[in-house]
Amino acid sequence: MELLKIQGLTKTIKKKKILDDISLTVRSGEIVGFLGPNGAGKTTTIKLIMGLFRITEGSISICGHDVVTDFEAAMANVGGIIENPDLYKRLTGRQNLEYFASMHNNVNKENIDDIIDLVKMSRRIDDKVKTYSLGMCQRVGIAQALLHNPRLLVLDEPTNGLDPIGIKELRDMLKYLVKEAGVGVFISSHLLSEMELMCDRIYIIDEGVIIGEKTIHESEETTEELIYEYTIHTDNNMKTLEYLNSLQANCKMENGGVSLIMRRSEMPNLIKNLVNQGIGIYAINQKHRTLEQDFISMTMGSKAQIR
């Protein structure tokens, strides 16, 4: 089920387009990343989702409720944190949660205790927030966002200021929430490696335009047409290089073999042809195509088109 659906979203501020016709979805039980450089439009999009900015054009719906025409019903299904959670440092974590719970209907002590267990803060929840690490504050902030049992969790740059251990704890907690509570998570960041570890799908935004979508765990059918870098080790690398050059392949001598870039679906036929040329193949290594490679390719490509 689609928990978040954005269609043709445009935001103009002082005659400048901050967002230009973006569309995306988040389904139940998945973590969707929103990746882009600083100033790309990530926070603006999240503020529009949370009803903090007015939409110029397009629509946003949460669990089927339009954010503009059915605001209260939409917000009842979403919890969010924009950048760092805003907690009262002189209060304990539990007192913070009890205070925020008073703003919602039907949130009782048992609900709070369940959420504290869910975010794994039981041991420290009665300590004052001023003694917490950033990672603990993020846990309490997410607990706050979950108090009213939302189906969609929206997080803006939640890893800001976290050390590697804090980032891993946050990642593990979000994966646990998706699996155990069945929520959908929409999370923005500019940290490529972290998004690759955390997310099921990623939208890439640059200069207010969505320039690509990537599924992190591609199906076998999808990967057939993807382009990878291979290194072929043979009993005659020079003859291999000459043959590939005759095919006008993108290749070079590298790492004790011949490196080339081509579609995965083309490799079986190439292997057959190399054997027919009397070339003995010792090994073929396929390099994993990283999110960083896709991100750089997409963003550099978008800038070339814009300019």
N, C-alpha and C positions, 0 to 999 in steps of 0.2 A: 504493500500500500504506500502511496506517495504521502508523506507527512508534510513536506515542503515542496511547493511548486511555484517557481518564479517564471513569468512569461513577459518578454519584451520590456524588461525593466530599464527605465531611463531616469537619471537624476541630473537636473541642471541647477547649478548654483551660480548666481551672478552672471548669467548668460554663458557659463562654461559647462560643458557636459562632463560630469564626473563619472557617470555610468552611461553606456550606450547600448541599449537593446540587448540586455543579458537575459538568458534563460537557463534554468537548472532545476534539478529535482533532488530530493533526499527521501529515500524509502525507509520503512521500518526495518530495524535490525542491521543497519550499515553505518559506517563512519565515512562521511564524505568530506574531503579536504577542499579548501579554497586557497589556492596557492598563487602568490604573486609578489613582486617587489614592493617595497614601501611606497605608498602613494598610488598604488594600482587601483584602489577602489574597494578593498576588502572591508574595511571598517564602515564605510558608507553603506555598503550592501547590508551588513549586519544591523546597522541602526535602522535601516528601512524595514528589515524583517521584524525588528522589535517595536516598530511603530514610533521611533524617536525622530525620524525625518518624514516629511511628506513626499509621496511619490509624484514625480513629474508625469511619467507615462508608464504604462504596463500594469502588471498585477502581481500580487503575492498572496498565496493562500496557504494556510496551515491547517492540516487535517480537513481540508475542504472548506474552511471558513476564510473569507476574504479579509485581509488585514484592514482595509479601509471601511468596507460596509458592514463588517461583522467583527469589529475589533475585539470585544470582550471574549467572545467564543474562541477567536484565534489565539489570543494571549493565554487563555486557560490551558492550552495544549503545548505551550512552549516555555522553557526556562533558559535563561541566558546569562552569560558573563561577558562584558565588554572590557577587554584587557584584564587588569587585576581585580579580584573581588574587593568590594568596599565593605570592610568589616569594622566593628567597633573594637579597638585594640584593648580597651580597659575592661571589656567584658570577656567572659569565657566563650569558647566556641559554642557550647550549649545555649548560653544566654543569647548569643547572636541568633541562633536558629529559632529559639522560642520567640524572640522579638519579631523576626521576619514571618514566622508561622502565624502570628496574630493578624497579619494582613490578608491571610487566606481563610476561606471557609473549610471546615471539616479536616483540619490538620491537628491531630491530638498528640499526646506524649508518645504513644506507641509508634505513630508514624515517624516522629523525630528519631526515636531510638532505632527504628529499622533503617532509616537513611544513614544514620551515624555508622551503623554496622556495615552498610553497603559501601560507604566510602572509606572504610577501615580507619576510623578515627576514634574508636571507643576508648583507647588508653589515654588519649590526650584531650578529649572533648571538654573536660571540666577545668583545664588550664586556661589561663588568660591568653588571648590572641597575640598579645605583644611578645609572648615567649615562643610563638610558632615560627617554623621555617616557612619560606615561600611555598614550598610544596604542600605543607599542612594548610596554609591559607587557601590554596587552590582547592584542596579537598573539601574544606568547609564551604568555600564559595560554590562548589558544585553541589554539595548537600543543600545549600540554600536554594539553588536553582531547581532542585528536585523535590522540594517540600510539597508542592501541590500536584505531584505525580504527573509531570508533563510527558508527552509522547515524543517531543522533539527537544533536543538540547543544542543550543547555539553558543559557540565559544569563539571569542576573538583574541587571537594571539595568546593562548593560555600558557604557553611555554616561556613567555618573556620573563627573564630574570631567574629562571630555574637552572640549577646545576644538573649535570647529566643524570644523577640519581633521581632528582625530582622529576625530570622529564620522563624517565622510564616509569616511575610510579604513576604519573598522570596517564601515560599511554596504557599501562596495564589496567588502570581503573576504568578508563573509557571502554576498553575492549570487554571488560567484565560487565559493565552496565549494558552494553549492547547485547551481550549474550544472555545475561541473567534477567534483565529487566525489559529487554526488547525495545529499548528506545532507539531513535535515530539521532545521529550526531552530525552537526555541520560545524566544521572547525576551520578557522583561517590561520594561516601561518606563512612565513617566508623561509622556513627551515625545510629544505628539500628532503634531506635524509630522514628527518623525523616523520614527515608526511608519508614517505614511502613505507616506513615501518608500521604506521598507525592506520592508514586509510584503506578502504575497499575501492573507492573511486576518487578521482581528483579533477577539479576544474581549475584551469590555469587562466588567470586574468592579468591583463597588462594594459595600462593606460585606459582603464574603464571598459575594456572589451574582453569578453571571454574568447580566448584564442585556441583553446584545446580542451579535450576531456580525455582522461586516461584511466583505464581499469588496471589496478595494480596487479591482480592475479589474472592474467589473460587466459582464456580458454585455448585449447589446442587448435581449434578452427581459426581463432583470431591470430595466433602467432604465426601461422603459415605465411601470411602476407607481410609480416613485419621484416624490417631490414636489420641485419646484425653484422657485427664484425667477426670474422673467422680467421684463425691461423691454421694453415695446413702444413704439416710436416711430412715430407716425402723423401724418397731415396735419391731424388734429383731436383732440388729446389730451383736451380736455374732453368731447367727445362719446364718446370711448372710455371715459373714466372713468365717465360716466353710464351707459353701456350695461353695463359690468362691475358697477357697483353694483346695477343692476336684476337681475342674476343672483346677487346677494349674494356676489360674489367678494371674496376678501381682496386688496384693491388700494388704491393711493394714487398721487398725482402725485409723481414723483421722478426726478431726473437727466435732466430734459428729456423725459421720457416718462411712461408709466404702469407702475408696478411692481405685479406680482401674484404670488401663490403658488398653484400648482396642479400636478396630476399631468401628467407628460410626455405620457401617452396622450390627454389632453384637449385638447392644444394644436392639433392639425390642425382639429378641429371649431370651436374658438374662432376661428381665423384665417378659416375659411370664413364664419362668422357675422358677423365684423367687416366683411369685404368686402361681404357682403349688406346691411349697414347703410350702405353708401356711404362707408366709412372706408378711406382709402388707407394702406397699411402700408409704412413705409420700412425698418424693421429690427426684429428681435426678438433680444434678447440673453439667453442662458441662463447664469445664474451657477452655477459649479461648487459642488456641495454638499461642503463640507470635512468631514474626520474630526472637526474641532473642533466643528462644528455637530451632528453625530451624537452625539458624546460628551456634550456639554452637554445635549442633548435627552434622551438616555437616562438620564444620572445625575440630572438634575433630576426626570425622570419617576419614577425609582425611589424617590427621597426622598419625593416626593409620595405614592406608594403606601404607603411604610413609615409615614409620619406620618399 
